[in-house]
Amino acid sequence: MNGGTSRRGAQSVVTVSGRVWTVLFALVLPWAVPASAAPRAPSPPPRGVWADVALDREGSALLAPFTVTIVLHNPTNHVVRLRFPTADLFRVDVLRDETPVWSSITGHKPIPITRQLDVPTGSLRLAQVIVDSTTDDRRALAPGRYTVRVAMLGTNFGVVVDKPVAFDAPDTIARALATKPGTVLTIEGEPYVDGGTPRLRDATGTIRLSRALALRPNGMWVVRGFLDAVGDERVFDVGRSAAAFDNAPSPQP
């Protein structure tokens, strides 16, 4: 992963406006952390170059994407050269109970080539990464608390930045039907087809969907969109959808 780009849930560099929350921790690490394990929580910041990470969120609902912004600060009066053992300058992990459920390095093989980064005096925006709030196997996250962990593991520089993030439980279908049309919200239910029309149901009711969620969706699904109308019937206009966190895919034979 280079400075401005990442994989599917972590897309290309974008400019995002809105409220930003910031947290800072740092740790000097003389070794690289294996790709199979997320780096551990950091110690107090060292002197010299330090990293600042901010999250910009559309909201706390499930399937609402968020942006991770990484900025390097150099308080010295000279350029500082950072060295890395691979072409990757950083990694981003989303952890649930210290277990990664999404990682920017999933499906990515680091290129073993030394890379250098010159950090000028002042601030350098290194990257913006969009996380789509799903797991590596494309399920929706479960409601609850998570940790977004950004790690830069160089040979002469290393930081680990943790940022807590939480997701709310989805709305019920009854609440969605009572919501003002056009309001974006997230619901959860079991998809089914009635007379050729895709629908979603939960314990509080059923609602027509603007389109099918998948070819043959099974179990519970999370759907983000807004209430619309087709004639006299209210319809939930599907923006994004994913199998619920507990609706794990069947193992391959």
C-alpha positions in Angstrom: 0.0 0.0 0.0 1.4 3.4 -1.0 0.7 6.7 0.7 -2.6 7.6 -0.9 -4.2 4.2 -1.8 -5.3 0.9 -0.3 -7.5 -2.1 -1.1 -11.3 -2.3 -1.5 -12.5 -1.0 1.8 -9.5 1.4 1.8 -9.8 3.3 -1.4 -7.9 6.2 -3.0 -7.1 9.5 -1.4 -10.1 11.8 -1.1 -10.9 15.1 0.5 -13.4 14.9 3.3 -15.0 17.7 5.3 -16.8 17.5 8.6 -16.0 17.1 12.2 -12.7 15.3 13.0 -11.8 13.5 16.2 -8.1 13.0 16.9 -6.0 10.8 19.3 -2.3 10.3 19.5 -0.1 7.6 20.8 3.4 6.5 19.5 5.9 3.8 20.0 9.5 3.2 18.7 9.7 -0.3 17.3 13.0 -1.8 16.2 11.3 -4.7 14.4 8.3 -5.3 12.2 5.1 -7.0 13.4 4.0 -10.1 11.5 1.2 -9.6 9.1 -1.0 -12.1 10.9 -1.1 -10.1 14.1 -2.2 -6.5 14.6 0.5 -4.4 16.3 0.0 -3.9 20.1 -1.0 -0.7 21.8 1.8 2.0 22.0 3.9 3.7 24.7 4.2 7.5 25.3 5.4 9.4 22.2 9.2 9.8 21.5 10.9 13.0 20.4 11.2 13.8 16.8 8.7 12.8 14.1 5.3 11.8 15.4 2.0 10.7 13.8 -1.4 12.1 14.2 -4.5 10.0 13.1 -8.0 11.3 12.8 -11.3 9.6 12.0 -14.0 11.4 10.0 -17.4 9.5 10.2 -20.7 9.8 8.4 -22.3 8.5 11.5 -22.3 5.5 14.0 -24.7 3.3 12.1 -23.7 -0.1 10.7 -22.4 0.1 7.1 -21.6 3.8 7.4 -18.0 4.2 6.0 -15.4 6.3 7.7 -12.1 7.9 6.7 -8.8 7.5 8.4 -6.4 10.4 7.9 -2.7 9.9 8.7 -0.5 13.0 9.2 3.2 13.1 10.1 4.6 16.0 12.2 8.3 17.0 12.1 9.0 19.6 14.9 12.7 19.8 14.1 14.3 22.4 11.8 15.5 19.8 9.2 14.2 17.1 7.0 14.0 13.7 8.6 14.5 10.6 6.5 12.4 7.5 7.5 13.3 4.0 6.2 11.0 1.1 5.8 11.8 -2.6 4.9 9.0 -2.9 2.4 7.1 -0.7 0.0 4.3 -0.4 2.5 4.5 2.7 4.8 1.6 1.8 7.0 -1.3 -0.6 7.7 -4.7 -0.1 9.1 -6.6 -2.7 11.2 -10.1 -2.7 12.7 -10.1 -4.9 15.8 -12.9 -6.4 17.9 -11.7 -7.5 21.3 -8.1 -7.2 20.0 -8.9 -9.6 17.1 -8.6 -8.1 13.6 -11.9 -8.2 11.6 -10.6 -6.0 8.8 -7.1 -5.1 7.7 -5.7 -3.1 4.8 -3.1 -5.8 4.2 -5.5 -8.7 3.7 -4.8 -10.2 0.3 -1.8 -8.0 -0.1 1.8 -9.3 -0.2 4.4 -6.7 0.9 7.2 -6.1 -1.6 10.5 -6.6 0.2 12.2 -3.5 -1.1 13.7 -0.7 1.1 11.7 2.5 0.9 12.6 6.0 2.2 10.3 8.8 3.1 11.6 12.4 3.6 9.5 14.3 6.1 9.9 18.0 5.9 9.7 20.4 8.8 6.0 20.9 9.8 3.2 18.6 8.8 2.9 16.1 6.0 -0.5 14.4 5.2 0.6 10.9 4.4 -2.7 9.3 3.4 -6.4 9.1 3.7 -8.0 5.6 3.8 -11.7 4.9 3.5 -12.9 1.9 5.5 -16.2 0.6 4.4 -17.3 -0.8 7.8 -17.4 -4.5 6.7 -15.2 -7.4 7.6 -12.5 -9.0 5.4 -15.1 -11.6 4.2 -17.6 -8.8 3.4 -20.0 -9.2 6.5 -21.3 -6.1 8.3 -19.7 -5.3 11.6 -21.6 -6.2 14.7 -22.9 -3.4 16.9 -20.4 -2.5 19.7 -17.0 -1.1 20.3 -13.9 -1.5 18.1 -10.4 -0.2 17.8 -9.0 1.3 14.6 -5.2 0.7 14.8 -2.7 2.5 12.4 0.8 1.2 12.4 3.9 2.5 10.7 6.8 0.0 11.2 10.1 1.3 9.8 13.6 0.3 10.5 14.4 3.7 12.2 10.9 4.8 13.0 7.7 3.2 14.3 4.4 4.4 15.6 1.1 2.7 16.6 -2.0 4.9 16.9 -5.2 3.5 18.4 -8.6 5.2 18.0 -11.8 3.8 19.6 -14.9 3.6 17.4 -18.4 2.3 18.1 -21.4 1.2 16.0 -25.0 1.4 17.0 -27.6 -1.4 16.7 -29.7 -1.2 13.5 -33.2 0.2 13.5 -36.2 -2.0 13.4 -38.4 -2.2 10.3 -41.3 -0.7 12.3 -39.1 2.3 13.1 -38.0 2.6 9.4 -41.6 2.6 8.3 -42.3 5.5 10.7 -39.3 7.5 9.6 -39.7 10.5 7.4 -39.0 9.6 3.7 -35.5 10.3 2.6 -33.9 9.8 6.0 -30.8 7.5 5.7 -30.8 4.7 8.2 -29.7 1.1 8.7 -32.0 -1.9 9.3 -31.5 -5.6 9.8 -33.7 -8.5 8.8 -34.2 -11.7 6.8 -34.6 -11.2 3.1 -37.2 -13.1 1.2 -39.2 -12.9 -2.1 -43.0 -12.5 -2.2 -44.5 -12.8 -5.6 -41.3 -11.8 -7.3 -40.8 -8.8 -5.0 -37.8 -8.7 -2.7 -38.7 -7.9 0.9 -37.1 -7.8 4.4 -38.7 -8.9 7.6 -37.9 -8.8 11.3 -39.9 -9.3 14.5 -41.6 -5.9 14.1 -42.7 -6.1 10.5 -41.9 -6.4 6.8 -40.8 -3.9 4.1 -40.4 -4.0 0.4 -36.9 -3.5 -1.0 -35.9 -1.6 -4.1 -33.8 -4.5 -5.3 -32.6 -8.0 -4.3 -29.7 -8.0 -1.9 -27.9 -11.0 -3.5 -28.6 -13.9 -5.8 -29.7 -16.2 -3.0 -29.3 -14.4 0.3 -29.7 -16.5 3.5 -30.0 -15.6 7.1 -29.9 -12.1 8.5 -28.7 -9.2 6.5 -27.9 -5.5 7.3 -29.2 -2.9 4.8 -28.5 0.8 4.6 -30.6 3.1 2.6 -33.7 5.3 2.9 -37.5 5.1 2.8 -39.1 5.9 -0.5 -42.5 5.2 -2.2 -43.7 3.4 -5.3 -47.3 4.2 -5.8 -49.1 3.7 -2.5 -46.5 1.3 -1.1 -43.5 2.4 1.0 -40.2 1.0 -0.3 -36.7 0.9 1.3 -34.3 2.1 -1.3 -31.2 -0.1 -0.8 -27.8 1.7 -0.9 -25.5 -0.9 0.7 -26.1 -4.3 2.1 -24.1 -7.1 3.7 -24.7 -10.3 5.6 -24.9 -9.7 9.3 -21.8 -10.3 11.4 -23.2 -13.6 12.9 -24.2 -14.8 9.4 -20.8 -16.3 8.6 -20.3 -17.8 5.1 -20.5 -21.6 4.9 -17.1 -23.3 4.8 -15.9 -24.4 1.4 -16.1 -28.2 0.8 
